[in-house]
């Protein structure tokens, strides 16, 4: 489904960078872990991953149909997606939000998991992210649906692995993270820079193709 191992390696590296650097989903997991412990953090991480699968499925169906209808339209989506990643990075860099998570911990693990699913499914930024990110690594001459499905699954696995580490670390160091402003500032600057860099790289690749 993916004929170029180099493309797959670049995608895996980009996915790892994006997963390791804290974003809204990680901050939600950290919030649950800090206040509810490691078990709550793990439950929220699996909830976030389950919600991400919904967006991957929607992206696979929608983008495959778009490419089947018009290769030019698919190229436009790639370039607009690259611009969105740059905008997301700039907005992250300029953000002054110093809250961790923004939600109180749930009382049960089932509710923690369910809230994680809802948080990710109902987040339009997650949907836009997958529509912007996945097409950058797709070969239009191959099996588009298969490529998107494989890329989406790889991203979910990498993100879940990273989220579980965050859950365990935050659950252990909850008292420290709860009071940390340096952590929040660092995650904002690093994640914003990565988003901008990825968007520029994607836009350049799109023009060269």
C-alpha positions in Angstrom: 0.0 0.0 0.0 3.0 2.3 0.7 5.6 1.7 -1.9 8.3 4.2 -0.6 9.9 3.1 2.6 11.5 6.5 2.9 8.1 8.2 2.9 7.0 5.8 5.6 10.1 6.6 7.7 9.6 10.3 7.4 5.9 10.0 8.4 6.8 7.9 11.4 9.4 10.4 12.5 7.0 13.3 12.0 4.2 11.4 13.9 6.6 10.7 16.8 7.6 14.4 17.1 4.0 15.5 17.0 3.0 12.8 19.5 5.8 13.4 22.0 5.3 17.2 22.1 2.3 18.0 24.3 -0.8 19.3 22.6 -4.4 19.7 23.7 -5.0 15.9 24.0 -1.8 15.4 26.0 -2.7 18.2 28.3 -6.1 16.6 28.9 -4.4 13.3 29.7 -1.9 15.1 32.0 -4.8 16.8 33.8 -6.5 13.5 34.5 -3.3 11.9 35.6 -2.3 14.7 37.8 -5.6 14.7 39.7 -6.7 11.1 39.3 -3.5 9.1 39.2 -1.9 6.8 36.6 -4.9 4.6 36.1 -7.1 7.7 35.2 -4.4 8.9 32.8 -4.2 5.5 31.1 -8.0 5.4 30.7 -8.0 8.9 29.2 -5.2 8.0 26.8 -7.1 5.0 25.4 -10.2 7.3 25.1 -8.3 9.8 23.1 -6.9 7.1 20.9 -10.4 5.7 20.3 -11.7 9.1 19.3 -8.7 9.5 17.0 -9.7 6.3 15.1 -13.0 7.9 14.3 -11.3 10.8 12.7 -8.9 8.5 10.8 -11.8 6.6 9.4 -13.5 9.8 8.3 -10.3 11.1 6.7 -9.8 7.8 4.8 -13.3 7.8 3.4 -13.4 11.5 2.6 -9.9 12.0 1.1 -10.2 8.8 -0.9 -13.4 10.0 -2.5 -11.8 13.4 -3.1 -8.9 11.9 -5.0 -11.1 9.7 -7.0 -13.1 12.7 -8.1 -10.2 15.1 -8.8 -6.5 14.8 -8.4 -6.2 18.6 -8.6 -8.7 19.1 -5.7 -6.6 16.6 -3.7 -3.5 18.7 -4.4 -5.3 21.8 -3.2 -6.3 20.0 0.0 -2.6 19.2 0.6 -1.5 22.8 0.2 -4.3 24.2 2.3 -3.5 21.5 4.9 0.1 22.6 4.9 -1.0 26.2 5.4 -3.3 25.1 8.3 -0.3 23.4 10.0 1.7 26.6 9.8 -1.2 28.6 11.2 -1.7 26.1 14.0 1.9 26.4 14.9 1.9 30.2 14.9 -1.3 30.3 17.0 0.3 27.8 19.5 3.4 30.0 19.8 1.3 33.1 20.5 -1.1 31.4 22.9 -1.1 32.6 26.5 -3.1 29.7 27.9 -1.4 28.4 31.0 -4.0 25.9 32.1 -3.3 22.2 32.3 -6.2 20.3 30.6 -9.1 22.5 31.5 -11.4 19.7 32.8 -12.0 18.2 36.2 -11.1 14.5 36.7 -13.9 12.0 36.3 -15.1 9.8 39.2 -14.7 6.4 37.4 -12.3 5.0 34.9 -15.2 4.3 32.5 -16.3 7.9 32.6 -12.6 9.0 32.1 -12.3 6.8 29.0 -15.7 8.0 27.7 -14.8 11.6 28.2 -11.6 11.1 26.3 -13.4 9.6 23.4 -15.9 12.5 23.4 -13.2 15.2 23.8 -11.4 13.9 20.7 -14.4 13.0 18.5 -16.0 16.4 19.0 -12.8 18.4 18.5 -12.9 19.9 15.0 -9.2 20.6 15.3 -8.5 16.9 15.4 -10.5 16.3 12.2 -8.7 19.2 10.5 -5.4 17.9 11.6 -5.8 14.5 10.0 -7.1 16.0 6.8 -4.1 18.3 6.7 -1.4 15.9 7.9 -2.2 12.5 6.2 -2.3 13.6 2.6 1.2 15.0 2.7 2.6 11.5 2.7 0.2 9.8 0.1 1.3 8.8 -3.3 -1.8 9.6 -5.6 -0.7 6.8 -8.0 -1.1 4.1 -5.3 -4.0 2.8 -3.3 -5.0 6.0 -1.6 -7.5 4.4 0.8 -5.0 1.8 1.8 -2.2 4.3 2.3 -4.4 6.6 4.4 -5.6 3.7 6.6 -2.0 2.5 7.2 -0.7 6.0 7.9 -3.6 6.7 10.2 -3.2 3.4 12.1 0.6 4.1 12.5 -0.1 7.6 13.9 -2.7 6.3 16.4 -0.3 3.6 17.7 2.6 6.1 18.0 0.4 8.7 19.7 -1.1 6.1 22.1 2.4 4.9 23.1 3.5 8.5 23.8 0.2 9.3 25.6 0.6 6.3 27.9 4.1 7.4 28.8 2.7 10.9 29.6 0.0 9.3 31.7 2.4 7.3 33.8 4.9 10.1 34.2 2.2 12.7 35.1 0.5 10.3 37.5 3.7 9.9 39.3 4.8 13.5 39.3 1.4 15.0 39.7 2.2 17.5 42.4 5.1 18.9 40.5 3.3 19.3 37.1 0.2 20.8 38.8 2.3 23.8 39.8 4.6 23.9 36.7 4.3 27.0 34.4 7.7 26.2 32.8 6.3 22.9 31.5 3.4 24.7 29.9 5.6 27.4 28.3 8.1 24.8 27.0 5.4 22.6 25.4 3.8 25.7 23.7 7.1 26.8 22.1 8.3 23.4 21.0 4.9 22.2 19.6 4.3 25.5 17.8 7.8 25.3 16.2 7.2 21.7 15.1 3.8 22.5 13.5 5.3 25.4 11.6 8.3 23.4 10.4 6.1 20.5 9.3 3.7 22.8 7.4 6.6 24.5 5.5 8.1 21.2 4.7 4.7 19.8 3.4 4.1 23.0 1.3 7.5 22.7 -0.3 7.0 19.0 -1.1 3.6 19.8 -2.6 5.0 22.4 -4.9 7.9 20.2 -6.1 5.5 17.4 -6.9 
